Amino acid sequence: MKKLAAISFLALAIAAPLQAAGPDFPTPAPIAYMEDMSSGAVLFAKDADRRMPPASMAKMMTVYVAFDLIKKGELKLDQKIEVRPETWKKWHSQGSTMFLGVGEQPTVADLLKGIVTLSGNDACVVLAEGIAGTEEGFVNLMNDRAKKIGLANSHFGTSNGWPDEGRTYVTARDLAHLAAATIREFPDLYKSFYSLPSFTWGKTLGAGAAIEQGNRDPLLGKVPGADGLKTGHTEEAGYGFTGSAEQNGRRLVMVVAGLDSYSGRADESVRFMRWGFAAWSTKPVVKKDRTVGTVDVQGGTANKVAVVAPRDLNITLPSGLSPKLAGKIVYQGPVKAGFKKGDHVADLIIEGEGMPQQVLPLVAAEDVGQAGFFGRAWAGLMSLLHLA
């Protein structure tokens, strides 16, 4: 059962709140989405849940899987993977390429640079085969990880997003969620791989000249703080981009898709991200470790637990707007015992006129173990008698 607890934010209230609605962003992009990772606020959504082919934006899922394995110690950045003749034959001239050669042994780090910076279709398949034996096996890993991180309306049929008769599909909302998960879960790897201006392959191989290619990210060098993520283009999908930038501790994630030209994608991506930073601002609401309230606990050594902010929590408002805010704690409860300090057990929902509803995480302030048999029986009796 979902429980609600009202929280007052009188310290943040303004006597005469502005009545303005959130700012609009007129865009020719058929699909567009923007979220502020600092607050969880959705700043803009246009057909954000429509299924669409991702083209090379699917490669973000391939990179996520690789980053996850590296973090777990199951894959090494200096691990070498040999390019199979069959793989080279199929992919050496199919769309974007890293220009891998038969029998070459690039490292995992080389292949990640080839995927992120160069959008290499060949690099994706070589990495997939090196990790899972076959691309099909790797795709199973992609879909497994996608499910675990909550990509509710996406499915992957290839490692590189090459057209596959509709088996691969995503939504703009899911792409933004994938980007945010990558940034949150693998900050060091993200920083190392996602904002390289260019990458050169073949310099030390002794076979032909080295080939340097630039990063296709349209935000790099044009929007301060831009550092990722991935473009995509096929005839079916049009031109799309999932991007992120951070300014003054505030990080935005954006998606545009279905545009009809390379230059249109570049211009609209820059315009969209600049709008996100200019038209919206953040406001602090709860400091890290501050107790916000309590939630009920079932079957535990305590029948309630305090919930606190896991980090400084902010909300995102249209620039110049200072509305009166109302907050409530929401959770599926009573929360079943057997959780640790810092576990996510509830959310704080903030609402105010003229701003989007925002959902911020709250975590347990202490461990609560499971009660023994007699403890559970006593708690059940107290609940029955309405004494607990």
C-alpha positions in Angstrom: 0.0 0.0 0.0 1.4 3.4 -0.9 1.5 5.8 2.1 1.6 9.6 2.0 2.9 12.0 4.7 2.5 15.7 4.2 5.6 17.9 4.8 5.6 21.6 5.2 8.2 23.8 3.5 7.2 27.1 4.9 10.8 28.3 5.0 10.7 28.2 1.2 7.3 29.7 0.7 6.6 33.0 -1.0 3.6 35.0 0.1 2.3 35.7 -3.4 3.6 32.9 -5.7 3.8 33.6 -9.4 1.2 31.8 -11.5 3.3 31.3 -14.6 3.4 27.8 -16.2 6.7 26.2 -17.1 8.5 27.6 -20.2 7.8 26.0 -23.5 10.4 25.0 -26.1 9.2 25.2 -29.7 11.2 22.6 -31.6 11.0 21.0 -35.1 12.2 17.7 -33.6 9.3 15.2 -33.7 10.6 13.7 -30.4 12.3 15.6 -27.6 12.9 15.1 -23.9 14.9 16.9 -21.2 15.5 16.0 -17.5 17.4 17.7 -14.8 19.4 15.0 -13.0 20.0 17.3 -10.1 16.4 17.2 -9.1 14.7 14.6 -11.3 12.5 17.2 -12.8 11.3 16.6 -16.4 11.7 20.0 -18.1 10.4 19.1 -21.5 8.7 16.1 -23.1 7.4 15.8 -26.6 6.3 12.3 -27.7 8.9 11.0 -25.2 7.3 7.6 -24.9 6.9 6.9 -28.6 8.8 3.8 -29.6 11.5 4.6 -32.2 14.6 3.0 -33.7 17.6 4.4 -31.9 20.2 3.9 -34.6 23.7 4.4 -33.0 22.2 5.7 -29.8 21.7 2.0 -29.0 25.5 1.9 -28.5 25.0 3.6 -25.1 23.6 0.3 -23.9 26.6 -1.6 -25.2 28.9 0.8 -23.4 26.7 0.5 -20.2 27.1 -3.3 -20.2 30.9 -3.0 -20.7 31.2 -0.4 -17.9 29.2 -2.6 -15.6 31.5 -5.6 -16.2 34.6 -3.4 -15.7 33.2 -2.1 -12.4 32.6 -5.6 -11.2 36.1 -6.7 -12.2 34.8 -9.1 -14.9 36.3 -7.2 -17.8 39.7 -5.4 -18.0 40.4 -2.2 -19.9 43.7 -3.6 -21.2 42.1 -7.0 -22.2 42.7 -7.7 -25.9 40.1 -9.0 -28.3 41.0 -10.3 -31.7 39.0 -9.2 -34.8 37.6 -12.3 -36.4 37.6 -12.5 -40.3 33.9 -13.1 -40.4 33.3 -10.0 -38.3 35.6 -7.8 -40.4 33.9 -9.0 -43.6 30.4 -8.1 -42.4 31.2 -4.8 -40.7 34.4 -3.2 -42.2 32.3 -1.0 -44.5 28.8 -1.0 -42.9 28.1 2.6 -41.8 30.4 4.2 -39.2 33.6 2.3 -38.6 36.7 2.2 -36.5 38.6 0.7 -39.4 39.6 -2.4 -37.6 41.6 -4.9 -39.5 41.5 -8.7 -39.6 43.5 -10.3 -36.8 44.1 -7.0 -35.0 43.9 -7.2 -31.2 42.5 -3.9 -29.9 42.1 -3.6 -26.2 38.7 -3.1 -24.5 39.7 0.6 -24.0 40.5 1.0 -27.7 37.1 -0.5 -28.6 35.2 1.7 -26.2 36.9 4.8 -27.7 36.0 3.4 -31.1 32.3 3.0 -30.1 31.9 6.3 -28.1 34.0 8.7 -30.2 33.8 7.1 -33.7 30.5 5.3 -33.4 32.2 2.2 -34.9 29.7 -0.5 -35.8 32.7 -2.9 -36.2 34.0 -2.0 -32.7 30.6 -2.8 -31.1 30.4 -6.3 -32.6 34.1 -7.1 -31.8 33.5 -6.0 -28.2 30.3 -7.9 -28.0 31.9 -11.1 -29.3 34.9 -10.7 -27.0 32.6 -10.4 -23.9 29.9 -12.9 -24.7 31.2 -15.1 -27.5 28.5 -14.1 -29.9 26.7 -10.8 -30.6 23.4 -12.6 -29.8 24.7 -13.6 -26.4 25.8 -10.0 -25.7 22.4 -8.7 -26.8 20.9 -10.9 -24.0 23.2 -9.0 -21.6 22.0 -5.7 -23.0 18.3 -6.6 -22.5 19.0 -8.0 -19.0 20.7 -4.8 -17.9 18.1 -2.7 -19.6 15.4 -4.4 -17.5 17.3 -4.0 -14.3 17.8 -0.2 -14.7 14.1 0.3 -15.6 14.1 0.8 -19.4 10.4 -0.1 -19.5 9.8 0.5 -23.2 13.0 -0.5 -24.9 14.4 -3.7 -26.5 17.7 -4.4 -28.2 18.3 -6.7 -31.1 21.9 -5.7 -32.0 24.9 -4.3 -30.3 25.2 -1.3 -32.6 21.7 -0.2 -33.5 21.9 -1.3 -37.1 18.4 -1.6 -38.6 16.9 -5.0 -37.8 13.3 -4.8 -39.0 12.1 -3.2 -35.8 13.5 -5.6 -33.2 15.5 -2.8 -31.7 13.4 0.1 -30.3 13.7 2.6 -27.5 11.9 5.8 -26.3 13.4 9.2 -25.6 12.6 8.8 -21.9 14.4 5.5 -21.8 17.5 6.9 -23.6 17.7 9.7 -21.0 17.3 7.2 -18.2 20.1 5.1 -19.7 22.3 8.2 -20.0 21.6 9.2 -16.4 22.3 5.7 -15.1 25.6 5.6 -16.9 26.7 9.0 -15.5 25.6 8.1 -11.9 26.9 4.5 -11.8 30.2 4.9 -13.6 31.4 8.5 -13.2 35.1 7.8 -13.7 34.6 5.6 -16.8 32.1 8.1 -18.2 34.6 10.9 -17.7 37.4 8.9 -19.3 35.5 7.9 -22.5 32.6 10.1 -23.3 34.1 13.5 -24.1 37.2 12.7 -26.2 37.4 15.2 -29.0 38.9 12.6 -31.4 40.4 9.2 -31.6 43.1 7.8 -33.9 43.3 4.1 -34.8 46.1 2.3 -36.6 49.0 4.4 -35.5 51.1 1.5 -34.2 49.9 -1.3 -36.4 52.3 -0.9 -39.2 49.7 -1.3 -41.9 48.7 1.9 -43.6 48.3 5.4 -42.3 46.7 6.1 -38.9 43.1 7.3 -39.2 41.9 10.1 -37.0 38.2 10.8 -36.6 36.4 13.5 -34.6 33.7 13.0 -32.0 30.3 13.6 -33.5 28.8 15.0 -30.3 27.3 18.4 -31.4 27.6 20.0 -27.9 31.3 19.6 -27.4 33.0 22.9 -27.6 29.7 24.7 -28.0 27.9 24.3 -24.7 30.0 24.7 -21.5 30.2 21.5 -19.4 29.1 19.3 -22.3 30.7 15.8 -22.0 28.5 13.2 -23.8 26.8 11.1 -25.0 25.8 9.7 -28.4 24.5 10.6 -31.9 22.5 8.3 -34.1 21.4 8.3 -37.7 19.8 5.9 -40.2 17.3 6.6 -43.0 14.6 5.1 -40.9 15.4 6.9 -37.7 16.5 10.2 -39.0 19.0 12.2 -37.0 19.0 11.9 -33.2 21.2 12.7 -30.2 21.3 12.0 -26.5 23.4 14.5 -24.7 24.4 15.8 -21.3 26.1 18.8 -19.8 26.9 20.0 -16.3 27.1 23.6 -15.2 27.6 24.8 -11.6 26.8 21.4 -10.2 23.6 21.1 -12.2 23.4 18.3 -14.8 20.9 18.1 -17.7 20.2 15.1 -19.9 18.5 15.7 -23.3 17.2 13.7 -26.3 16.2 14.9 -29.7 15.2 12.4 -32.5 13.7 12.2 -35.9 15.3 15.4 -37.3 15.9 15.5 -41.0 19.5 16.7 -41.3 23.0 16.5 -39.7 23.1 20.3 -39.3 19.5 20.4 -38.0 20.4 17.9 -35.3 23.5 19.9 -34.3 21.7 23.3 -34.2 18.7 21.9 -32.3 20.8 20.0 -29.8 22.8 23.2 -28.9 19.7 25.3 -28.8 17.8 22.8 -26.6 20.6 22.4 -24.0 21.2 26.2 -23.8 17.4 26.6 -23.2 17.5 24.1 -20.4 20.2 26.0 -18.5 18.8 29.5 -19.2 15.0 28.9 -18.8 15.3 26.9 -15.6 17.1 27.2 -12.3 17.6 25.1 -9.2 16.6 25.8 -5.6 17.9 23.8 -2.5 15.2 22.2 -0.4 16.8 19.7 1.9 20.5 19.4 3.0 22.3 16.1 3.0 21.6 13.9 6.0 18.7 16.0 7.2 15.8 14.0 8.6 12.6 14.6 6.6 10.2 12.3 8.5 9.6 8.7 9.4 8.1 5.7 7.6 6.3 2.7 9.1 8.3 -0.6 9.2 6.8 -4.1 9.1 8.4 -7.1 10.9 11.4 -5.2 12.2 13.4 -4.6 15.3 11.7 -1.1 15.2 8.3 -0.2 13.9 9.4 3.1 12.4 12.6 4.5 10.8 13.6 8.0 10.1 14.3 8.9 6.4 17.0 11.4 5.4 18.3 13.1 2.3 21.1 11.0 0.7 22.6 14.2 -0.8 21.7 17.9 -1.0 18.3 17.8 -2.6 17.3 20.5 -5.1 14.3 21.3 -7.2 14.2 22.8 -10.6 12.0 25.9 -11.3 11.4 28.1 -14.3 13.9 31.0 -14.0 12.4 33.8 -11.9 9.6 31.7 -10.3 9.4 31.3 -6.5 6.3 29.4 -5.7 5.0 28.2 -2.4 6.1 24.5 -2.1 4.3 21.5 -0.6 6.0 18.2 0.0 4.9 14.7 0.9 6.7 11.5 1.7 5.6 8.5 -0.4 6.5 4.9 0.0 5.2 1.4 -0.4 4.5 0.4 3.1 4.8 -0.5 5.7 8.4 -1.0 4.5 9.5 -4.6 5.1 12.3 -4.9 7.6 15.8 -6.1 6.7 17.3 -3.0 5.2 20.5 -1.0 5.8 21.3 2.6 6.6 21.4 4.4 3.3 18.9 2.1 1.5 16.3 3.9 -0.7 13.0 3.3 1.1 10.8 6.4 0.3 10.5 9.4 -2.0 9.9 13.0 -1.3 7.4 14.5 -3.8 7.6 18.3 -4.2 4.9 20.3 -5.9 4.3 24.0 -6.6 2.3 26.1 -9.0 3.9 26.6 -12.3 6.5 23.9 -11.9 6.7 20.1 -12.7 6.2 17.6 -9.9 9.5 16.4 -8.7 10.4 13.1 -7.0 13.5 13.0 -4.8 14.9 10.0 -3.0 14.9 9.4 0.7 17.0 6.8 2.5 16.9 5.0 5.8 18.7 6.8 8.6 19.7 3.5 10.3 19.7 -0.3 9.9 16.5 -2.1 10.8 16.8 -5.9 11.1 14.1 -8.4 11.0 12.4 -9.2 14.3 12.3 -12.7 15.7 9.1 -14.8 15.9 7.9 -13.4 19.2 8.7 -9.9 18.1 6.7 -10.3 14.9 3.8 -11.8 16.9 3.8 -8.9 19.4 4.0 -6.3 16.6 1.0 -8.1 14.9 -1.0 -8.0 18.1 -0.2 -4.3 18.6 -1.3 -3.5 15.1 -4.5 -5.5 15.5 -5.3 -3.5 18.7 -4.2 -0.3 17.0 -1.6 0.3 19.6 1.5 0.3 17.3 
